[in-house]
Amino acid sequence: MFWVMLALLDWFRVEAHSLTPSSIARLGKETCMYLRVPLANRNPQRAPLLQMGYANPDQVGGGLLSRLYSRAFIVAEPQGSRRVVFVSADIGMVSQRVRLEVLKQLRSKYGELYRQDNVILSGTHTHSGPGGYFQYTLFWITSKGLVQPALKSIVNGIVKSIDIAHENMKKGRLFINRGTVENSQINRSPFSYLANPESERNRYSSNTDKEMVLLKMVDEDGHELGLISWFAVHPVSMNNSNHLVNSDNMGYASYLFEQEKNKGMLPGEGSFVAAFASSNLGDVSPNTRGPFCTNTGESCDNPQSTCPIGGAAMCMAKGPGKDMFESTRIIGQNIYLKAKELYEKASQEVTGPLSTAHQWVNMSNVSVELNATHTVRTCKPALGHSFAAGTIDGVGAFNFTQGSVEGDPFWDQIRDQLLGEPSNETKACHKPKPILFNTGEMTWPHPWHPDIVDVQIAAIGSLAILAVPGEFTTMSGRRLREAVQSEFDSHGTPGMNVVIAGLCNVYTHYISTYEEYQLQRYEAASTIYGPHTLSAYIQLYRGLAKAIALNGTRELSPGPEPPFFNVTSLTLLPSLSTESAPAGKTFGDVLEEVRQEYREVRGEVAEVTFVGANPRNSAENTHNFLTVERYSNISSSWRVVLNDASWDTRFYWSKGSRGQSNVTIEWHIPAGTEPGVYRLRYFGHYKKRATLVRVISVPFEGSSSAFQITAP
């Protein structure tokens, strides 16, 4: 039995849980991230906040589909001070800056209780969250720098979710289960996968990992608390044309599970917390119909992912639905249904001690012993030409293609003139990668990529969580799990359940196998520490596993601490200015009304447009941007039935001229909606000049007319 606790926080909204191998605590929830992160306009000419994931300068925040959460879990031994914190946050990835600031806040609150070795921060990898929370220069390019409000919201949301979990510890039990998820993923680089040894590939039935691992949590009386599941799939059902903040397919799975267990509660409320965490998703796509040329409709499933007309820019993968919204729901529901089945049948109890192992490692210079006679090294970080090509989930720009093993004289010359030519040493180290960005040799105004990286394992009884700092491909993940499993087995700890938690603690792009690296598709071109990156990680994680198995974690060298750059804010995102309403109107007035009547059938959308204001004005105010309310004849009052965390509502903001903007709220009325009288409400803040030098935020609200929903 452990002490366990879970909590949910919305920073968009964030969730947290805490568990202990002998006690489980209740869930706590709090709004945090979304309302505090700048939500920018859909007009790219006005410098909005860019979304993180696709590196697409045209993909800017223009509204809200679902809230983003931090889900925190604490597990503690009933006797003693050993604890493990696992946080799954609805962001693209955890940056080193986020982790360092979270650890700093935890240290100031709890002393040495929560540390770098026992706190794991994992990103779900949604590509529809905010950017701007990195301290390394490369990531500033597409997110307009370090955006302090975004960074602050993410850090504070994660810390708050851990606080809630910490305050609600209780005794509980953990159970583990695993099963296969079907019809939810494909390998987006199958030609790279085929480069792995045939004998190795023959051991597996698929070129993706279809297995979901689920950890169930209940209190000592059997009352349900929550779950964590790990499954390998990219949350890119929402493609790079999307402008609505959302948590994608994994977030939708969480939404369905939490709504099921928190019956009668609004989204984002209730005590049950369900985290759907990332794993070795590097080459795994949810766009199950595969790649097609968008201009001709023919397949582009070829080694370069190119089309006869238009090249690589035309080659995009399609999800199972008619559009990205339906595809997100289909994949998310598949994941949810398997998790529900595994949760209900989970009977293998997790028992045993807690142990954690952590090191900081200079990944640009790791000596790797491949065998008794052959030693190699990792490289200074660099990105190859195929990095700029993107993937079939989100194509790149210009004439870059996947699978480039030779440079392009035109782009190489531009690189040399603007950024400097890579050294001969770096070129040789990364072969056969043709280097596009030699980030390890670029230091202005700060280093472009991290050298110091976290490697970490947390063992909760028979469960070993490998917190990896990037996106391992399918075969890379298999090799890492197998190596760690073997290390535990050979040192007296057999039968460990080894899972990979992806995108943890610091982001280092991709980790492909040595064989996949030779083909230089996107994942290999983005393996920044060179062809022996995976071998280095396997060596490092085996060392951590051995230390845990032999109870020797205290003897591990902590390694060189990562830098904390003195950058408080460096952004091209403009500051907020005063706003105005059209003549004869005020903020919250209706510009386009709802219809008087809708039917309770799929496809009906209630829609209203208001005189609006920049949602960034509401960053310091925790509230919903919208509600759907139903009139009760019994109480003669309006009751909120949906909020902006619901996947059936959409919030759009569009900026006009002269400080004016509009907000459109949509409610996609689902089948089964109870007939009755409804209305849509909008809540916001506008900027007003109070004095010559002082600007204040003024709250306002608006409401649609009442409308009727009738049975079909």
N, C-alpha and C positions, 0 to 999 in steps of 0.2 A: 504494500500500500504506500501511496505517495501523498504528499501535500500538493494540491493542484489548484491552479486558478487560470481563468481565461478572461479576456476583456476585449471590447470592441470600441474603437475610436474612429470618428469620422473627421478627417482633416480635409477630407472630401467626404468621408467619415471614416474613423479609424477604429479597429476592434482589437481587443487584447484578451489573452487568457493566461492564467498561470497554473502550473501543475507541479506537484512534488511527488517523487516515487512513493510517498506515503500519505500525500494529502492533495486533494483537489479543491480548488476554490471556485466560487461562482464567477460568472461572467460579469464584467462591467462594460458599459458602453458609453461613448462620449463622442459628440461631433467634434471633428477637428480639422481634417485636412481640406476638404473642398472649399469650405467657406473661407478658409484663410489663405488659400492659394489664389494668386491673380488669375482670373478668367478673362481672356483677352478677346478682342473683337475679331470678327470673321474677315475683316478687310485687311489683307496683308500690307496695304499701303500705310497703315497707321501703326506699325510696329507692335503687333499683339504678342502675347506669350506663346511661344512655340511648344508643341507637344513633343514628348520624348519617345524615340523608338525608331521611327522611319528615317530620321535625319532629312526630312522633307521641308524646306523653307516655306512651302505653301500650306503645310498642315498646321494651322493655327487654331487655338481654342476659340470656339464660337458658341459655346453653350454646354448643356449638361444632359446626359442620358442617364447616368447612374453615379452615385457617390463612390468615392474611393475610401477604403478603410485600412486601418492598421489593426491586425488581429494578433494579440500577444498572449503567450502561454507561458506559465511558470510551473516548473516541476521541482519539488524539493523533497529531500529525505526527511522523514518525520523526526529523526534524531540526528542532529548535526547541522552543519551550515551549507552543505553542498546543494547547489541549485543549478538549474538550466533554464534559460529564457530563450524562447523561440518566437520570433515575430515574423509574420507574413504580411507584407505591406503592398497595397495596390499601387505600385509605382513600377516604372520600367525596369529599374534595378537599384540596388542600394549603392550609393556612392561612398567613397572613402570619407568625404567631408561629413556626410550625414552620420556615418558610424562614429567618427571621432567626436562630433558634437553630442550625439546621444550618450556615449560613454562618459563624456565630461559631465553632463547633467546628472547621470545616474550616480557617478562618484560623489558629486556634491550632496546628493540626497541620502545615499545609502552607504557611503564609505566603500569598502572593498567587497560588499555583498554581490554586486553585479559588475563584472569585469570583462575584459576582452576575451578571456578564455571561456566564459560561460554564457555569453550573450550572443545569439545568432540573429542577424537581421537579413531577411530574405525578401527579394522583390518578386511579385507575381509575374512581372514582365509585360503588363499591359502596355500597348503602344499608344494609348489614348489618355495618358496622364501628363502632368506638367514637366517641363525641362527646367534648367537653370539652377540645379542643386549640386553642381560638380565644382571641384577646385582645379581640375586639370584643363589646360587650354583647349584641347581638341573639342571637348564637349561644349565649349562656349560658342563655337562657330554657329551651330544650328539652334541654340537656345538663347542667343543674344546675351551671353555672359553669365555671371553668377547673379541670380535673381534672389535677393535676400528674403522677400516675403514667401517665395516658394520653399526655399531651404528652411526657413523658420517654421513654417506650417508643418512640413514633413517631420522635422526633428521633434517639435513639440507634440505632434500627434502620436508619434511612436513612444515618446517618453510617457505621455499621459496614459496610453494604453497599458504600459508596463506598470505604472502607478496603480491603476485600477486593479490589475491582476494581483499586485503585491498586497493590496489592502483587503483582499477577499479570499485568502488562502483557506482551504479546507481539505480534510482527508478524503482520498478518493482512490480509484483504481483505473488502470490503463489496460486496454485490450488492442491487439493488433490483428489486422486481416489484410489479405491481398487478393486481387483478381484482375481479370483482363477486361479492358475497355475496347469495344469494337467500334468501327465506322466513325472514328473521330480524329484520325491523323494519317498523314502520308510522309514519306521521306522526301524532302524537297531537293536533296542532292543525291539521288540514287546512284549516279555514276561515280561519285566519290565513294559511296558506301561499297560499291563493287570492287574498289581498289584494295579493300582489306582482304587478307588471305581467305581463300575459299574454305579451307578447313575450319577457320574461325566462324565464317558466315554460316556454315552448315550446322553449327550448334544452335542456331536460332531460327525460329519459324517466320520471323518478320524482320524487315529492315528498320523498324522502329520498336521502341520499348512500349508495349501495350499494357504493361502491368501497373496497376495502381496499388500503392501501399497506404493503408489507412490506420490511424491511431485514434481509438475511441476513448472518451473520458467520462466517467461517472463518479458521483460522490460515494461515500461509504455505505449509503442506503440505497444505492443503485439509481439515484436520480440523474438524468442526463445533463451533461455539462457542455460537451462540444466535441470537436474532432479536428484533426489535421490530416489531410491527404496529400500525397505526392504523386504527380503524374506528369509525364513528359509531353507537352504540346505547347507550341507558341500561342500566346493570346493575341493573334492577329486575324481573327475573324472579321474585326472591324479594320478596313483597309486604310491606305494612306490618303484617301479622299475624305475621311471622316474628320469632323471638326467638333464633335461633342465629347466632353470628358466622360470616360466610362472605364469599367474594369474588365471589359471584354468577356470571353467565354468562361474563364475561371471565376471571374467575379459573378457571372450569372449563375454558375453552379452554387457558389456560396449563398447568393440571394435566394435561390430556390430552397436550399436546405434550411436556412435560417427562418424563412417564412413558414416552412412546414413545421418546424419545431417551436416557433414562437407564435402560435396561432392567436389571431385576434390583435396582434401588435402591428404597428406600422413598420415598414422597412427601416432597418437601422436600430430598432428597439427590441427588447427581449433579452433573456439571459443566455440563450444557447448561441454559441459561436462556432461557425464552420469555416475553417481555412483551407483553401485549395491552393497549395504551394507549388512552386515550379521545381523542375528536376532537370535531367539531362535532355533539354529540348532543342539543342543547337541546330539540328537539321530536320526538325519535326514541325510540320505545318498542319493546321486544321482545315486547310482548303482542299478538301478531299476529292474534288473533281479534277484536280491537277492543273497544269499550266496550259493556257491557250493564248493564241494571238488575238488581242482585243480587236484588231482591225479586220481579220479574216475569219476567225473562228476555228482555225486549224490548230492542232496540237503543236506545242513548242517544247515537248519533253525531250530535249537533246542536251549533249554535254555542255553547250554554251548558253542554253536557255535563250535562244534567239529566234526571231521570226524572219521569213524571207523578205518581207516588206516592213521596214521600221526597226529592225534589229531587236536588241534586248529590251528596249523601252516598251515594246508592245507585248512582251511575254508576261502574263499575270495568271496566277492560280485562282481557281474559283472554289468557293465554299459550297456546301450542300444546299443552301437556300436560294431563294429568288433574288435576295439582296444581302448586304452584309449584316443587317439587323436580324433577318431570319436565320442566317448562317450562325450568328453568335448564339442565338437561342437553341438551335439544334445541337451544336457541339456542347454548349453548356449543359443542356438537359441530358445528353448522353453521359457526361461526366457525373452529373448529379445522381442519375438513376443507378449507376454502378456504385457510387459511394453509399447511397442509401442501402443497397443490397448488402454491401460489405459491412456497413455499420450495424445493421440488424443481426447479422450472423457472426459478428466478431466475438470469439470465445477464448482465444489464446491470450492469457494474461501476461503482461509485461512485468517482470519482477527482476530484482537485482539492484546493485548500487548505481549511483550516479558518478560519472567521471567526465572530465573535459580536458582536452589538449589543444593548445594553440601555439602558433609561432608566426612571427613576421619574417618574411623571406624576401631577399632581393632577387626577384625573378629574372632580372636581366643578366644574372651571372651565377646560375646554378650549375654545379658540376654533377653530371648524371652518369652513373655506372651502368652501362647497358649490359655488360657481362664482365667476366673476370679480366678481360684484356682490352676492352673498348670503353673509353670514357669520352663523353661529349659535353657541350655546354649550351645553355639557353642564350638568347640574344637580347640586345637592347631592343625595346619595342619598336615595331614598324608595321605599317599596313600596306598590303599589296594593291596592285591595280584593280583586281577583281573586287576589292572592298567597295570601290566606287560604282560597281555594276549593280549592287543590291542583290535581291533575291526574287524569286517568283512571287513572294508575298508582298514585296515592296521594291519595285525596280529603282535603279539609280538614274544617273543622268549622263548626257553626252553619248559618246560612242564606246563606253567601257562594257566589257562582256565578262561573264564568269569563265573560269578556266584559262586565264591569261598567264602564261609562264614566260612571256617576254614583255619587256616594257614597250611603251609607245614613244618614239622620239619627240613627238610634239608635246605630249604631257610631261615627259621627263625634262625637257628644256624649260618648260614653265615652272616645274617644281624646283629645278636648280636655281633659277633666277629669283624666285620668290621666297623659297624656304631653305635652299641650300642642298647641295648634292650629298647623298648618303656616303658615308665613309666606305672604303673598300672592305674593311673588316665587317661592317654591318651587312653590306651586300653579300659577302661570302657566307656569313652566318645564316642568312635567311634563305639561301638558295633552296629550291628553284623559284622562290617568290620574287617577282620584280617589284621593287619598292616604290610606292607612290608617295607615302608620307613617312619620312624617317623620324618618327615622333620621339624616339629615345635620344636623339641628338638635337632636339628642338627645345629650348628652355625659355623663350621669351613670350609673354611676360612672366610666365611660370612654366614648369615642365608640361609637356603636352600629354604625357601618359604616366601612370604610376610605375615605379620600380619596386617599391615595398608593398607586398601583398600579404593578406591574411590567409593562413591555412588552418583549419579548425575541425575537430570532431567532438561531438557531444554524445556520450553514451548514456542512455536512460535504460538501465537494466539491459535487456537483450536487444535493444534498438540502438543502432549507431547511425547518427545523422552526420553526413559529410557535408560541411558547409563550404561550397566551392565558389570561387570568385569570378564566375563567368558562365558561359554557355557551352557545356560539353556536348559534343555530338553523341548520337546513339551508341556507336561502338566505343568511343572514348569513355563514356559513362560505364559501359559494361566492363571494360578493362579495369577501370578504377575500382568499381565495386568488388570485382573478383579478387583484385590484388589485396584490398583491405580485408575482405572476408578470409582470404588465405592467411594473412598476417595474424588475425585474431585466432584462427584455428590452430596455427602452429605455435602459439604461445599460451595455450591452455584456456582459451575462451571460445569454444566452438558454438555454432548455432546462432551467431549474431544475425539480426536482421539489418542489413546495410542499405540505407537509402541515401540518395543524393538530393540535397537541397540546393537549388540553383540560384545564381545571381545574388550571392551573399557578400556583405561586408565591404567589398570594393569591386568595381567593374573593370574587367580586363578582356572584354570582348569574347572571342570564341576559343575553344580548345578542340582541335581535330586530331585524329590519329596521324602518325607519321606517314602512312600510306595515303590517306586522304589529302594530306598536305601537298603531296607531289602533284596533284591535279589542279590545285589552286582555284577551286571554286570559292564562292564568297566566304564560307566558314573557314577555309584554310587561309585565304588572304587576310582574314581577320584574326588569325592565331598570332598574336602580336609578339610573343617571345620566341618564335622560330619553330623549326620542325620537331624539336625535342621537348616541346612544352608539356605534352601529356606525360612523357616518361619522367620529367622532373616532378610533376604533381603526384604521380604514382609513388615515386620514391619518398616524397615528403609525407604523403598521407599514410604510407606504410609505417613510417617512423612514428607518427602520432598514434596509430593503432597499436603498435608494439608498446609504446609508453603506457597506454591505457591498460592493455592486457597484463603488463608486468608491474602495474601500479608505480610507474616511474615518471609520471608527468611532471613532478617537481624538478626532475633533472633536465628537462628540456630547456634548451637555450631560448630565451624569449625572442631573440633576433633584433634587427635594427628597427626602431620605431618609425612609423611613417611620418612624413612632414605634415605640418598644419600651416598652410600658407596664410599670410596676413592679408587676406582679401575679405573685406566686410561686404562690399557690394561693388560689382563692376558690370554694368548692364547697359544695353542700348534700349531697353524697355522704357518708354517715356513715363514720366510721372503723371499722376492723375490731375486733371484740370476741372474747372467749374463746368457745369452742364446747364442746359436749358430745355424747356418744353416748347412745343410749337405754339404759335399765337392762339390764344383762346383755350389752351389746354394746360393741364398740370400733370405732374408725374403720377402715373398709375391710371390715368384716363384710358378708356377703351378706344382704340382706333378702328378695329375690325371685330365685330361681335361674333359670338357663337350662333349656331342655328337654334331654333326653338325646340327642335326635337331630333333625337338620334335613336337608331334601333340597336338593340343588344346583339350585334352580329359582328363577326370579324371583318375588319376593313373600315369600320366607322371611326372617324377621328374628330373629336371636338377640338376646336382651335379658336384661340382668341389672341389679338395683338394689342399691346399696351404701349403708351408712352413710357419708355424705359430709361434706365441709367446703367452705367458701367458696373457689372457685377463685382469688379475689383473694389468698389467702394464699400462692399459688405464684408471685406476680409476680416475685420476685427469684430464682426457681429455674428454670433452663432444662431442661425435661423434657416428656415427653408426658403428657397426662392419661389416655391409654388406649393399649393395644396389643391387636391380635389376634395370637395366637400359634398355631403349628401344631407338633404333636409329631413329631419325627423318630425313627423306629425305628432308623435307621442310627447316629445319634450319641447316641441315648437322651437327647435334650434338646429344649427348646422353642425355636423360632425365630420371631422377630417377622416377620410378613408384612404387617401394616398398622399404621399409627399414627393419631394424631388429625388428621393432615393429609389423610387419605384422604376422598374424597367418599362412600364407602360406610359410614362410621362416623358416629355422632351421639352427642354428649355432652350430657346434660341435667342441670342442677342445679336443685333445688327446695328452698326454705327452709321449714322448719317453725317450731315454737315452741320456746322455752327453749334457744335456741342450737343447735338440731339442724337437720340438713338431709340430703337424700338425693341421690344421683347415680345416674342411669340411663344405661347404655351400650347402644346399639343397633348391631348390625352387619347391614346390609341385604345379604344374601348374594347376590352377582351370579352370573348364569349363567356357567358355565365354571370355577367355584371347584373346586380340586382336592379330591377326597374325602379324608377323614382325620379325625384327632382335633385339636380346637381348644379354646382357652379365651380368655376376655376378661379383661384386667387393668386395674386402675384405680390411678392414682398421684395423691396429693394431699398437702396440708399442713393441719394444724389449729392454731388458736391456743390456747396454754396459758399460764396465768399462772405465771411462774417465781418472782417475788417480788411484793411488794405493789405495786410500781410498774413491773415489767418483764413484758412479754408476749412469748413466743417462738413461732416457727412450728416445728412438729414434723412431719417427713415420715412418711407411712404409705403402705401399698399394700393392695390387695385383689385377689382372683382369683375368677372363677367356677369352677364345676366343669368338668371336661373334658366335651366333647360331640362327637358324631360328625356329620360331614357325609357323606351318602351320595349316590350318583348317582341321578337321577330314575328 
